[in-house]
Amino acid sequence: MLTWVAVSLIPLVVSVGGATDIARGFVLRSQLSTALDAAALAGGRAFNLPTRDADVQAYFDANLPQGLMGAEIGELKIEPIRIQGEPERLRVSASASLPTLFMKLVGIDEFEVATSSEVTRENLGLQLTMVLDVTGSMASGGKIGALRQASRDLVDILFGVETLSSKLSIAIVPYAQAVNVGDLGDDFIDWSYLPEELRTHSDWRRRWGGCVQARPTPGILSNDKTVLEADAYDSNLAPVEIGGKWKPYIYPHWDSGRNPPGWEQNRYRQLPFGPDMDPSNPGFKAPANIPYVDDDDDYRDGRGTDGDPLGLPNGTFSGPNKDCPSRVLPFTGTRSTLENYIDTQLATKRYTIGNQGLIWGWRMLDPDPPFPNAVPYNDPETIKALIMMTDGTNEIGPGAYTAYGRLSERRLGTTNRNTAAREFDKRMEKICHAMKAGGKNGRDRVEVYTVIFGTVATSTNSNSTRLRGIYRDCASRPANAFLAPNNAELQSAFRTIGNDLANLHLSR
């Protein structure tokens, strides 16, 4: 009996010990699976970033205890899966050799445990407005080229392998000292006191190009950024019945005259203006006598301020559309349309009036006119988001014509450049707060990202410091605010934003 008991103990020990070894294998597999899940999610968020594989490895290592049960962990396998017409996926797999404790008795020294995890990277419905600074400072240091590349990177991330998308639409709003919204029609554009030829002339150099003036608003707004005044029509979404139409931006023809007021010159033969029209302040009724002009009738007929004949505009450096940026790109889900626009339409202009870019970006996202937008706020299937980008502080030239006319006209309640710049800043703060707080009814929220590019991202002067505070507070979350001192960091910021806008879920 003792002999038989002794003989039977061997298979009994092997059986119980084998079960123990197998249980250890399940524990190891569970630990592997947990680490792979974390690694796959990290890789999904960085799907199109150059750091993706390093991020995957780091998360895997951090979630797998070192020397776990004496197992030898194999090499991590990372497989991006891109199939036309399907969401992008990332599969992460690993195996481990686990030394046995009891199965050695029957010659099994180790066995392999393997598992994998996969994430599907899907975009929810997304309406994104990219508000991009194309002011003169962007022309130096390869900055406009870096902006084009960063914008293309973001488009690549959001579209993945797709060329058309029914769930994704992107609009682009370039801004400088005005915004070019195009001809929105008689319901929204006010042609009072302007020659009809400016809208219909066959020569594009003499025809209105689409930039608009800011709507009238009280010049000095309150310092309370949580209050967007109801009559601040340059900064709110009031319909035309309340806030009025937009007057076309027509840069006046000017050649200094006998008593120049410091206005920037724009020598070109303007179209004839009627007797009640003011060519020095287009869109407004003429005063009894036009200041600094020898002969009102000569000036209305297109001559210079001293009656001298002028040549035709060249369309770039002179003319009614001087310093008017490229026309906004309405929402589109066509990748090639976006890429072509980014490559060809981000031409640099002059001064930085960021609040005008921001408000027109918000109007793009709003379901109410002037732009057509069928997607309501708070659609559970659609995110509404906005990227606000700049490379400089807000400013206005002392004699320049902008969306606010000339500084001397006091449309901002001041003739002081610094005070005017502060009014631009206040308008930005109020618009940002309103977008984040819920717009018109407290529920219409927009996810806001901000990017400050170039030396202003690190400069210690007071204007740069104030701008960083405005953009930091404008972003919906601290992680949504980016400082990009150089071209490479601008591209990194746009890639991070693109990945953040993607929705991830664990698929296997």
Steps between C-alpha positions, in 0.01 A plus 500: 500500500780739592664422169184578306447821699857607429458427130167688481645811669709582195210552256301665779777754566547554127124548456462748789827673414402521134177671598703742710733576208202551269341736753826695510479518122152652521623760749789589269267520200268732694791727588616497138150586380471794740836638390413454133164677542673806648769491232250469215291792625813715530603399149153575365516855634840547337408303188655743253771641722866401460508413872223238468711186536706649782178595682364148456816346641511742794139428602554126462810507721334720761203264538689169512687434830867429447603135546140385537510129600843476339346517152704607199303758301536488122523792262191724477332487160324817375282477187310799355211380282370732229229369265314730259143555617568371853611679819872490574606239755810436707580146615757443774609147594759334724599159629689378807681180597397389850728255688304215660518391864347154492479399137877469495439161655377383163760687293308824433728782614298794363197588290399802295219747577388737222225758458419819308292816523352716227352849492281644228562866426171650385405863449170613639322751286719809512460859387834675537581863422868586463553873563848573363718809532631608158640837603824645366722349770406154374696570180839474675700203625305243299204548735226495239649182356501344846135599545410337170680179599346494848153553353553219250620271781180565691290428191694176444439388858127569492437347156733201545482300177171659390471759222136590567315501829134541586581532871785750482486859374766768536481875431798738485490868595820692414516838671717810505353851538169373361331174400390414147158336528403538134170634374240373747220668300272797545352357820835547674709750299420873520580684176375839617710795381714281273512482117331190363799457264711396798291184512459440127808634319656253257856589608574306820752766604219756523234270644436438872685187610285386795652657813254668735508767764420426863142579595451817709545456873562725801869586487617424854363173639501396866798320650278212616576213263194307622274767349461518123300817457175460307587800280857386431401401149861455387538223759167322540270287286211746483296453179488776240158614622673605821870544427470625142664392176871499423642780287756400235864575575613739227851637558476873410713640221737753654818682399578728798342827379590847620455427873562129543352359823756217513283258305676227305506565127306290254542664160252368247217631285187422695160448336282814501306564822166678511457845657378358835782241522830543686792337314730566798266298725323256263153390599413816690323822408731778391552809715440846356869518413737203483803583719847528343361501145539790258186430299226264622368434148845416359562267791163328454585453133809303597772765488757557770446725801661790312314428174781310327403200286588158646568166333295184529556281807744210466280280719767415759666813633231745400127484444175457693613162639842602628594284804185290465594132567380194310132415512390262776458135408150383601457159659609215279554128546716470187864447582638629170302825533656564840850412385478723193371791706777460760766486227378800299284737706688591819661816360641742759358850548543772768382566855366258763138546609438161656151567634370533143643160407356349818147636462479389136626155602219483756245619243609214273411247773172664593187339347340843445583727201698649333667166414305183419555240772247223550671345806353626829697553817512212746449237230608179681659375177692818414772699674527871420857622542712803418876554477614860556860557385719810501866599480464849647315742723197692378584831334376772267706726276469873576399587142388160373149415385361192676170329581454791742577769241785726599605552859428872468130421444472386866289192425675340797435806715862612483774629272774341712659187351566333836147565624362364172712185534364450850146528360583219257629293793184562704282396209697177467460425870126557483453289186705215646306501825169503316598205278617294799212601726234394253439774251151643471307266729761357736515166320664580166856418598795484265822311576773764462871440433755782489849514351755781543780471247845660483692725737183635661461153655804559723561877503494660844368842394164605646304479174614142432432399859148642479437323169605164647257554785217577257568192290548276802165610645334478159572126468230266629754309712860572606612213274335677203737800518828463308816709485705434187818709492625346176383331182546145626297566815220653294472175305510303825218713645275447197568125502411481868177689439413267212549193713309652789200552274491130416278266700647169619333186626641160586388253234673175603 
